[in-house]
Amino acid sequence: MHDIEVIESPQAAATALDPVRARLLGELAVPASAAGLAARVGITRQKVNYHLRALEAHGLVELSEERRHGGITERVLQASAASYVVSPAAVSVSAADPDASPDHLSAAYLVALAGRLVREVGALARRAGTSGRRLPTLTIDTRIGFRSAADRAAFADDLTAAVLELAARYHHDDGRPHRLVVAAHPLPEEGS
């Protein structure tokens, strides 16, 4: 089971977002058979099987084991990931295109950039998982409180200068290209 899976296909996204199927995915963090799931969620085994076939067709659940009981084979399934994120590409081909937003200080640009990040890292993680390699990433996530817009602007100037200086120092034209994204936004209020 992967920690997180990025769903790229519109059909897989629609399947995962169905309320009954989303509940079954949550329940399948622990492997279970259709009969076991039916007892836990209060849906007939036949309906559970119907939904499990749809989830399995899109790679959202996978076979964990098969158990033989006399002449009957019981299939035990589990979710393919602990959690799922739907890529903007599943919604629209042109989704997550930061180049479509000329205002690099807008929320639209930041959301498109975040969407591109989900799409690109999801694809890279899938390839790395298939090849058995680890994907080299770096993430910095911190909070900072600005007393004024002037402080925020001065911080942005200093951060830009520092990042540009570091990029110039470590960039090599023959090196493997990496994308660096630095973003800031106000924290949402609690409960919103």
C-alpha positions in Angstrom: 0.0 0.0 0.0 1.4 3.4 -1.0 1.2 6.3 1.5 -0.5 8.6 -1.0 -1.7 8.2 -4.6 -2.4 10.9 -7.1 -5.4 10.1 -9.2 -4.9 11.3 -12.8 -7.8 9.6 -14.6 -11.2 11.4 -14.7 -13.0 8.0 -14.5 -10.9 6.9 -11.5 -11.6 10.2 -9.8 -15.3 9.9 -10.3 -15.2 6.3 -9.0 -13.2 7.3 -5.9 -15.4 10.3 -5.2 -18.6 8.3 -5.1 -19.7 8.4 -1.5 -20.2 4.6 -1.1 -16.9 3.8 -2.8 -15.1 6.5 -0.9 -16.3 4.9 2.3 -15.2 1.4 1.1 -11.8 2.8 0.3 -11.5 4.2 3.8 -12.5 0.8 5.3 -10.0 -1.0 3.1 -7.1 0.6 4.9 -7.3 -2.8 6.6 -7.7 -5.7 4.2 -11.1 -7.2 4.0 -13.4 -9.4 2.0 -16.7 -8.3 0.4 -18.5 -10.2 3.1 -16.5 -8.6 5.9 -17.0 -5.1 4.4 -20.7 -5.7 4.0 -21.1 -6.5 7.7 -19.0 -3.4 8.7 -20.8 -0.9 6.4 -24.3 -2.3 6.4 -24.6 -2.8 2.6 -25.4 -6.2 1.0 -22.4 -8.3 -0.1 -23.6 -8.1 -3.7 -23.6 -4.3 -3.7 -20.2 -4.2 -2.0 -18.9 -6.6 -4.7 -20.3 -4.3 -7.4 -18.5 -1.3 -5.9 -15.3 -3.2 -5.3 -15.1 -4.3 -8.9 -15.3 -0.6 -10.0 -12.6 0.4 -7.6 -10.4 -2.5 -8.6 -10.9 -1.7 -12.3 -9.3 1.7 -11.7 -6.4 0.4 -9.5 -7.8 1.9 -6.3 -8.0 -1.4 -4.5 -5.8 -4.5 -5.0 -5.9 -8.1 -4.1 -4.2 -8.8 -0.7 -4.8 -12.5 -0.5 -7.2 -15.3 -1.5 -8.6 -17.7 1.1 -10.1 -21.1 0.2 -13.1 -22.3 2.1 -14.1 -25.6 0.7 -14.9 -25.0 -2.9 -15.2 -21.3 -2.5 -12.4 -18.7 -2.9 -12.7 -15.6 -0.9 -10.9 -12.5 -2.2 -9.4 -10.2 0.4 -8.8 -6.7 -1.0 -7.1 -3.6 0.4 -6.8 0.1 -0.7 -3.9 0.7 -3.0 -3.0 3.8 -0.9 -3.5 5.2 2.6 -4.9 8.4 1.0 -5.7 9.8 -2.4 -5.4 13.2 -4.0 -7.2 14.0 -7.3 -4.9 15.7 -9.8 -6.3 18.8 -11.5 -5.5 17.0 -14.8 -8.3 14.6 -13.9 -10.7 17.5 -14.1 -9.4 19.3 -17.2 -6.6 18.9 -19.7 -5.6 22.6 -19.2 -5.9 22.4 -15.4 -2.8 23.3 -13.4 -1.2 25.5 -16.0 0.4 28.4 -14.2 1.5 29.9 -17.5 -2.2 30.7 -18.2 -2.2 33.2 -15.3 -0.1 36.3 -16.1 -0.4 37.6 -12.5 2.3 35.7 -10.5 1.1 37.4 -7.3 -2.5 36.1 -7.7 -4.2 33.3 -5.8 -5.1 31.8 -9.2 -1.4 31.5 -10.1 -0.6 29.9 -6.8 -3.4 27.4 -7.1 -2.4 26.5 -10.7 1.2 26.1 -9.5 0.1 23.8 -6.6 -1.9 21.8 -9.1 1.1 21.4 -11.4 3.1 20.3 -8.4 0.6 17.6 -7.6 0.4 16.5 -11.2 4.2 16.4 -11.7 5.2 14.8 -8.4 2.3 12.3 -8.7 3.6 11.1 -12.1 7.2 11.0 -10.8 6.2 9.1 -7.7 4.3 6.6 -9.8 7.4 6.0 -12.0 9.7 5.8 -9.1 7.4 3.2 -7.4 7.3 1.1 -10.6 11.0 1.1 -10.9 11.6 0.5 -7.2 13.5 3.7 -6.8 13.1 6.5 -4.3 12.1 9.9 -5.6 14.5 12.6 -4.3 12.5 15.6 -3.0 13.0 18.5 -0.6 10.2 20.2 1.3 10.3 23.1 3.6 7.1 24.0 5.4 7.1 26.7 8.0 5.0 29.5 9.5 6.0 33.1 9.8 4.1 36.1 11.2 4.5 39.4 9.5 3.6 42.5 11.4 3.0 44.6 8.3 2.7 44.5 4.5 6.1 46.3 4.4 7.7 43.4 6.5 6.2 40.9 4.1 7.5 42.7 1.1 11.0 43.0 2.6 11.0 39.3 3.4 9.9 38.5 -0.2 12.8 40.6 -1.5 15.3 39.0 0.8 14.0 35.5 0.1 14.1 36.1 -3.7 17.7 37.3 -3.5 18.8 34.3 -1.4 17.1 31.8 -3.7 18.5 33.4 -6.8 22.0 33.4 -5.3 21.7 29.7 -4.3 20.3 28.7 -7.7 23.1 30.5 -9.5 25.7 28.8 -7.2 24.4 25.2 -7.6 22.9 25.3 -11.1 24.8 23.3 -13.8 23.6 23.2 -17.4 24.5 19.5 -17.6 22.8 18.7 -14.3 19.4 17.0 -13.8 16.8 19.7 -13.8 14.7 20.2 -10.6 11.8 22.5 -10.1 11.9 24.7 -7.0 8.6 26.3 -5.9 8.5 28.7 -3.0 5.0 29.9 -2.0 3.4 31.9 0.8 -0.2 32.4 1.7 -2.1 33.5 4.8 -3.0 30.6 7.0 -6.8 29.9 7.1 -8.5 30.6 10.3 -9.2 27.6 12.6 -12.3 25.7 11.6 -12.6 27.3 8.1 
